[in-house]
Amino acid sequence: MVINESIKRRKSIRSYHDNALSAEVIADIKAKIGELVPIFPELHWRMEIMSHEEFFAIFSRRFVVDAPHYLVILAGESEESYCQVGYLGERIVLALTDMGIGTCWLGGPQPKRDLDFELPFAISICFGMPAEPFRKEEDLSAIKRKPLTEFVISGQTNPAIEAARLAPSAMNLQPARYAVDGDDDIHVYRVKPRVTNKHLSAMQKIDVGIAIAHIMAEDESYHFERLAEGFMQEKGFIYVGSLERH
């Protein structure tokens, strides 16, 4: 099975060199952000790049990773908005991995005061030049993930789902599930949480978007759409959207 190189190499980098990236590289990253194509185009979102000093003037140091730069993502608080945050953020993570830049999703740091932005804070990603290696292909089998068969709730396992299985998720809960139909279309679900917790619920919605990003990066013939409400309801799961062939 061939997996996208950036997906294979990506891992949560927690150790960085102190040097800030050059202005040219930051400008390139901003250009890549401007080229992102959302899966819910009607929803508003925004990404802000902050230095280490700027970030910690606003955010707590709870479960933090020290890095030269931070990507702050802002969006609404709906299921779709959080899913889009995960999708767009992971597309940037994969692009930065291709550039040799390390990243780590940060679910812990929260603003210490109200942000002067029009949208609520969703999550942040730290990035910079890694002081530890990216993942090597021979390390893939050692990744702690659920078995592939556990992710597919109906139909046959699709090779692109292996790319989704390698996606990061909060506390490694891996809440995304998939139903694959006869046309190889993938219908995406989220596991209903057993405990109601606003922060954990938001993280799980973001996690599903991250997994969708891996599928669409691995197989560019898929496009995302949300079918009629109630489509293919499965007990214990919430329908998120469908990935269909062009």
Order of alpha helices (4+ residues) and beta strands (2+ residues): alpha-alpha-beta-alpha-beta-alpha-beta-beta-alpha-beta-alpha-beta-beta-alpha-beta-beta
